[in-house]
C-alpha cells in the first residue's frame, strides 16, 4: 500500500482506523502532516501496511437449530403501493373549486370547503394562497368574480 498515491480522503480514513482518536477533515493543515501522523502511528503500533486493509475472510456461522418463524403481515397495515391518504382533502377541494369556470370569489369557495369537510377552517386568504400556488406552478386558474365593497365576504 503506497501512501503517496492515496487521496487525502482515503488517508484520513486510514488514520481513523489505526489511530486511538479519530480526526476530522480539518484536523490536518497539509497532506504532509497527515502522512507524518500516519507514519508515527504505524511505527508506534508496529502495523504492517502491506497486510492492512486487505479484506478479511468471512466467518462462517453454523446454521441455527430452529428456523425463525416467517413474519406475518397484517391485512390492516398499508402496503407500499397503497398508502393512507394524508390530511382532510381541503387543498384538493379548494383547487377543484378554483378551477370551476363559474369563478366563485375566494370567500365563497372557503365557505363551500368548510361546509363540505368536517373540521375545515378554510379562509378567503387560504383559498387565495391555493390560487397563487396553482398559478405559480403554471395552471390557468380562471378569474374570480369581483365582490362589491358593500357585500360582506
Secondary structure, 3 states (H helix, E strand, C coil): CCHHHCCHHHHHHHHHHHCCCCCCCCCCCCHHHHHHHHHHHHHHHCCCCCCCCCCCCCCCCCCCCCCCCCCCCCCCCCCCCCCCCCCCCHHHHHHHHHCCCCCCCHHHHHHHHHHHCCCCCCCHHHHHHHHHHHHHCCCCCCCCCCCCCCCCC
